[in-house]
Amino acid sequence: MTGRGTGAQDEERNPGSAPRARAEAAASRAAQESTSRALDVIGVRSVSARLGFDRFWRNARAHTLYEPVSHRLRDVGDYFLNGAYPPFVLPA
């Protein structure tokens, strides 16, 4: 379900939506990059269930799949180029 208004209603309802979308995109990329590098450093031991390091990568990956970075970056670009606020979407 998507709730979108027009004009001043968007500004009143979503004043921080564009900065929040930028932060979410940056955090998603940082989480993926840092967990991937950590697993590279740890090596083969990282897949051991005994250590549980793989769960961090899985958790970060699950969050990026839930709200893809490409969608967030599209929303941010639309805001900066056209002034359109990112849509307010309730989680499913």
C-alpha positions as CSV (number, residue, x, y, z in Angstrom):
1,M,0.0,0.0,0.0
2,T,1.4,3.4,-1.0
3,G,0.2,6.7,0.5
4,R,1.2,9.6,-1.7
5,G,0.0,13.2,-1.5
6,T,0.6,16.2,-3.7
7,G,2.5,19.4,-3.3
8,A,2.8,20.8,0.3
9,Q,1.2,17.6,1.7
10,D,4.4,15.6,0.7
11,E,6.6,18.2,2.3
12,E,4.6,18.2,5.5
13,R,4.4,14.5,5.7
14,N,7.9,13.5,4.5
15,P,10.3,16.4,5.3
16,G,13.2,13.9,5.9
17,S,12.3,11.3,3.3
18,A,15.1,12.2,0.8
19,P,17.9,12.4,3.4
20,R,16.6,9.1,4.9
21,A,16.6,7.4,1.5
22,R,20.2,8.5,1.0
23,A,21.2,7.2,4.4
24,E,19.5,3.9,3.8
25,A,21.3,3.5,0.4
26,A,24.6,4.3,1.9
27,A,24.1,2.0,4.9
28,S,23.1,-0.9,2.7
29,R,26.2,-0.6,0.5
30,A,28.4,-0.1,3.6
31,A,26.9,-3.2,5.3
32,Q,27.4,-5.4,2.2
33,E,30.9,-4.2,1.6
34,S,32.1,-4.5,5.2
35,T,30.6,-8.0,5.7
36,S,32.0,-9.2,2.4
37,R,35.5,-7.9,3.2
38,A,35.3,-9.3,6.7
39,L,34.4,-12.8,5.3
40,D,37.3,-12.4,2.8
41,V,39.7,-11.7,5.7
42,I,38.5,-14.5,7.9
43,G,38.7,-16.9,4.9
44,V,37.3,-20.5,4.9
45,R,36.7,-20.5,8.6
46,S,33.9,-17.9,8.1
47,V,31.5,-20.6,6.7
48,S,31.9,-22.7,9.9
49,A,28.6,-22.8,11.7
50,R,30.5,-23.0,14.9
51,L,31.8,-19.4,14.6
52,G,28.6,-18.0,13.1
53,F,30.2,-15.2,11.1
54,D,28.1,-16.0,8.1
55,R,25.0,-14.7,9.8
56,F,26.2,-11.1,9.6
57,W,26.5,-11.3,5.8
58,R,23.1,-13.1,5.6
59,N,21.4,-10.4,7.7
60,A,23.0,-7.5,5.7
61,R,22.0,-9.2,2.5
62,A,18.5,-9.8,3.6
63,H,18.0,-6.1,4.4
64,T,19.4,-5.0,1.0
65,L,17.0,-7.4,-0.7
66,Y,14.0,-6.2,1.2
67,E,14.5,-2.6,0.0
68,P,16.9,-2.7,-2.9
69,V,19.5,0.1,-3.1
70,S,18.6,0.8,-6.7
71,H,15.1,1.7,-5.7
72,R,16.3,4.1,-3.0
73,L,18.8,5.7,-5.4
74,R,16.1,6.2,-8.0
75,D,14.0,7.9,-5.4
76,V,16.9,10.1,-4.3
77,G,17.6,11.1,-7.9
78,D,14.0,11.8,-8.6
79,Y,14.0,14.1,-5.5
80,F,17.1,16.1,-6.6
81,L,16.2,16.3,-10.2
82,N,12.4,16.8,-10.1
83,G,11.7,17.7,-6.5
84,A,9.5,14.6,-6.1
85,Y,9.6,13.3,-2.5
86,P,10.2,9.5,-2.1
87,P,6.9,7.7,-1.7
88,F,5.7,6.7,1.8
89,V,5.4,2.9,1.7
90,L,4.2,0.8,4.6
91,P,6.1,-2.5,5.2
92,A,4.3,-5.6,3.9
